[in-house]
Amino acid sequence: MLNLSVLLEDSARHYPERDAVVFGPRRLTYAQVNAAANQVAGLLVSRGIKPGDKVALSCPNLPYFPIVYYGILKAGAVVVPLNVLLKGREIAYHLNDSQAKAYLCFEGTPELPMGSEGFAGFNEVAGCEQFFLITADPAAASPIEGADTLGAGLAGQSPAFETVLRAETDAAVILYTSGTTGQAKGAELSHSNLVLNALTCNRLFGTQPGTDTHLLVLPLFHSFGSTVNMNAGFATAATLVLLPRFDAAAAVQLLQSENVTFFAGVPTMWWGLLNALGEGVDVERIARNMRVAVSGGSSLPVEIIKAVKERFGVTILEGYGLSETSPVATFSDPDSEPRAGSIGIPIWGVEVKLIDPEWNTIEAADEIGEIAIRGHNIFRGYIGRPEATAEVIRNGWFRTGDLARRDKDGFYYIVDRAKDMIIRGGFNVYPREIEEVLMTHEAVSLAAVIGVPHSSHGEEVKAFVILKPGAEATEESLVAWSKEQMAAYKYPRIVSIVESLPMTATGKLLKRELS
């Protein structure tokens, strides 16, 4: 029996007075975070949440996220973290698909009205019975008519709660991920998947309990931030300094003022940090404290690796993984110099190989094949989609859809991504989903979406659109309409209205001819 929340509970038992979470001037100890998570668990159980029930959470990097996340787990329920940029229509889909029984959503800001979008999505789903609005001020009344606040619900709840243990292989978290086939799929990750991945990270980084301070800029609803920073950090009583939205100048100031020892980010974040080292920044102090530097999400340019080593005195370690692999599967070897462009070697307890389309193993060095992974980190499957699960798992091996080569020393190098996927600012964007939404517009007949190079985001989303006969729409109006229909990281910033699209003889789009 096991529960992922043991990572918090064990640190709260051994380091109760150590800062667990820092957000601006607010500092919460491990004892305080654990007690608040217990209150959340008590509230959920009092509202009828049972072991195995799914509970969704929409919240940026604020102290509420770990409190609610571990509270859901303590109740024996399954956490369904949702991207904070989703619109009401998208939220409804995720709630319905995951069969969520309850939904906790941060109220947001005037610029990002998460609460109203979340409540709208909740009201479209009959099976989701409970909604709690997380307000910045726990004592504040709900700004949304008909929505209960988490603060009111927690009033009177005991800070003590006996955690509900689950089987090691029971689902703990459902992370939504898309494929090139369209709608998002929920990857079920077990308690053992996530506990072992977190502990393996700490083994990899040589982390000692009660010593590290993480600057957490990766979104906690994403597998990278939740495992490498939150779960791994809480497992060793690290202090998590939260930054809800990445801003390079603010991040540099926090690296300095909070004596940060651990920073994980996508390549554009590292690029931003280097460009924010202006006057008044004590680079020597940052370098003196920085112990671990991690990058993932996409390949890191060699120039950035060299610049970080020069300015901060630390070598960036690169890794690779997916939501379905908890997520870490391979990582740079911390005991040797990183190899430019390499995603490293398999982590402890995990096997990696290359396969051909028929699942045959590719043995030769430097021959390209699809990455397949087996080990303690492989997910249970896609919720409600046994056929989709069977397509990617065979004899314990998970095929990733990513192409790579392996050198003679066993180091892996990605050579191509899963077909058509776009990575915009570290977020995965799947063209098929965007195309399907665009084609619901009354003027659109056909759409094709690709990624085009972008100086800071890595890639930008571009849509090619054919209008219906006689229909009228401008490229600007389609961008504006898309912004209302899709999360901010998804919608196409560039739309090109065209007369035709390149196709094969069988009618398939030739996206490689678009640019």
Protein Blocks (a to p, Z undefined) as FASTA:
>chain_A
ZZfklmmmmmmmmmmmbcfbdghjbccdfklmmmmmmmmmmmmmmnopaehiacdddddd
dfklmmmmmmmmmnopacddddfkbcfklmmmmmmmnopabdcddebjfklcmklmmmmm
mmmpmklmbdcdddfblmbccfbghiacfklmmgopafbdcdddddfkbcfbdcddddfk
lpaddddddfklmmmmmmmmmmmnopaehkaccddfbdfkbmklmmmmmmmmmmnopacd
ddfbacfklmmmmmmmnopabdcddfklmmmmmmmmcghiafklmmmmmmbdcdehiacd
fklmmmmmmmnopacddddddfknopafbdcdfkbccdehiabjadehiacddddfkopa
cfbghiacddddedjklcfbdehilklmmmmggghiacehiacdddfkopacdfbdcehi
aceehiacdfklmmmmmmmpmkbmbdcddddddfklopacdddddddehiacdfklmmmm
mmmmpcfklpcfbdcddfbdcddfkopacfklgZZ
